[in-house]
Amino acid sequence: MMKERKLLVQRLGLVDYETALTIQKQTELAVKAGDQPDTLLLLEHPHTLTIGRRGDSSAVLLDEEQLRLRNVTLFETNRGGKVTYHGLGQIVGYPIIKLSPDREDVHRYVRDLEEVLIRTMSDFEIDAFRIEGLTGVHTRRGKIAAIGVHIARWVTTHGFALNVNTDLSYFNLIIACDGEPATSMEELLGDETPLSVVEHRLVENFAEVFEFSHKE
């Protein structure tokens, strides 16, 4: 069993994607050097489409000018996965943690992220589950959380995006991974849930699954 380590949780609020990439890189370097404990960044992005290593721009249904008119930015990233949407009402989690020496298994890491999200949904009485062969967390109404990670020298970056009170119409701008419809906690529960309440449960479940003690 992995020795319990400390997790630093940073709730950053609304951060544009480019700034968040810079924060991730700075945090990654600090964690690798041992200058900062393993860290979980929690934040929201303004309307953003990101293309992962397995995706390309053909899955984006508007050109750059049309996206600009809708205040949507587009980024290519080094995370896994294809094309996804980030926006208001969505919680984005970027775990920047060392998997070495006891968790050097990419497949296990992704399954553990799914477990964190599934437990969090269960806390709100939402039945969420994995689908074999697909990455992310699903419900009977559609996909509620996307996962796309990058791992270098067993330190993780990028992470997950959970639709809480998200405007799902923005998913119509892309051909999402595997063509599955998107859903949100708001759609399933019939009302908005404060992001801070969901963040709290995410932090507790993350610490439990990854065997961390945590501080904010």
N, C-alpha and C positions, 0 to 999 in steps of 0.2 A: 504494500500500500504506500502510495506517495506521501511523504512527510508533508503535513499541513504547512502551507505557506501563506504569506499575507497578500491580499489583493487590494490594490488601490482603485477605488471607483471614482471616476470623474464625470459628473453630469454637466455637459457643456451647453445645453440648450440648442438654439438654432445656429448652425454653422454652415457656411457654404462649402461645397464639396472640395474645392481647391485648397481652402484653408485646412479642412479636415485631413487632407492628404499630407500636408506639411506637419500637422500635429501628430499624425500617425508615425511619420518618419522620425521625428524628434523623439517620440516615445519609444519607438522600436530601438533606436540607437542607445537610449538611456537604459532600457531593460536589458539589452544584450551586454552592455558594459557593467551591469550590476549597480548602476547609479540610481535606479528607480525600481520599485517592486513590480511584479506582474500587475498589469493595469487593464481595467475595463472602461472604455470610453462609451458613454451613452449620449446620443444627440439626435437632433432633427436636421434634415437638409431642406432647403428650398427646392422647388421643382427641378429634378435632375434625372437624366437618363445615363446609365453607365453600361459600357460594353466590356464584358469580361474576355478572358483568353479564348474561350470557345465560341464567342459571338462575332458578328460583324454588322456593319451599318445597314445591311439589307433588312434587318429586323426592326429598324426604326422607320415608321410609316410617314413621317413628315421630313421635309428637307430642313437645312439649318436655318433658313430665313423664316419658315413657318414655325419652327421651334422658338426662335427668338421672339416672334410676335406673341407667343404664349408664355414668354418668360421662363422657358425651359432650357437648361444648359445640358450639353452632351459631353461626356468624357469617355475616353478609352482607358482601361485600368489593367493592372496585372493580376487581379483576382481571378479565381476560377469562375466557371459559369458563363452564361451568355449575356442577354440584355435584360436589365431590370430598371424599375422606376423607384426613385426616392422622392419623398415630399412631405408636406406638412401633415401632422397627425400620425406620422409613422415613427416608431422608435428604431434607430439604427444603433447597433452595438458593434464596437470594434474591440475585441479582446486582443491585447498585445501581451502574450504570455509565453513563457519558456515551456516547451513540451519535453525538453531533455532534462533528466535522463530517463524518466519513468513512463512517458506517454508519447514516445516517438512512433506514432502511427497516425497517418493523415486520415485514414478511413474512420478510425476510432474518434479522432477529434471532431470530425463533422457529425458523426452520430451523437457525440456528447452535446454539441450545440443544439442539435434537434431535440435531445432529451430535455435540455434547459427550457426550450420553447414549449414543448409538449406539457411539461409540468406547470409552466406558467399559465398556459391556456386552461389546464385543469383547475387551477386556483380560481378561475372565473367561470367555471362550469361549462367550458367549451371542449367538446370532444375533438381533439386534434391527434394526428397520427402521421407515421411515415408511409410512403409508398415505395415498395421495393424497386430499385433501379433509378429512382429520382432523388434529388437533393432538395431539402426544404421541409416545411411542415404544412400539412394539408388538413382540410375539413371536408365534410360532405358537400359544402357549398363552394369549395375551391381552395386555392393555396392562400394561406394566411401569413406565411413567413418564407423569405428567400434567404439562401445562404451562399456566399461566395468568399473563399478564403485564399490567402497567400501565406506560404510558410518558407522562411529562409533561415538556414542554420537552426532549425527547430524553434524559431520565434515566429509567432503568428501575427498577421495583420489582416485588415478587412474583416468580414464577419457576417452579421445577419441584419435583416430588415423585417420588422414586425408591423403589420398593418393594424393600427389601433383605431384611429378616427380618420383614416385616409380617404381622400377623394378618389374613388376607384376608377373614375372616368379617365384618369391619366394613363391607366394601363392600356387603354384603347390606342395609344400612340405607338405601341410596340407589339411585336409578335413575341409574347412572353415564352419563357422556357417551356417546352413540351405542349404549348397551346392551352394550358390549363387556365380557367378563369381565376381571377383574384377575388378574395373576400377580405373582410376586416372584422375586428371585434365589434365595431359599431353595427355593422350589417347583421352580425349573428346575434348580438344582444339587444338590438333595438334602441340603443342609447349610447351616448359618448361615455368613455371611461377616462378619467384624468391620466395623462401620460405618467405623472409622478407616481401614481398608485401602481401602474403596470411596471414601471422601472424598479420599484421596490421589490416586487415579486421576482423580477428577472435577476436582480442582484442576489437575492437569497437563494434562488435555485441554481444560479451559476456557481456560487460559492459551495453549495452542497455537492453538485455533480463533479466539480473539478477539485474538490477537497481543499478549499481556501478558507481562511478567516479573512474578514474584509473590513475596510475602513473607508470613510468618505471625508 
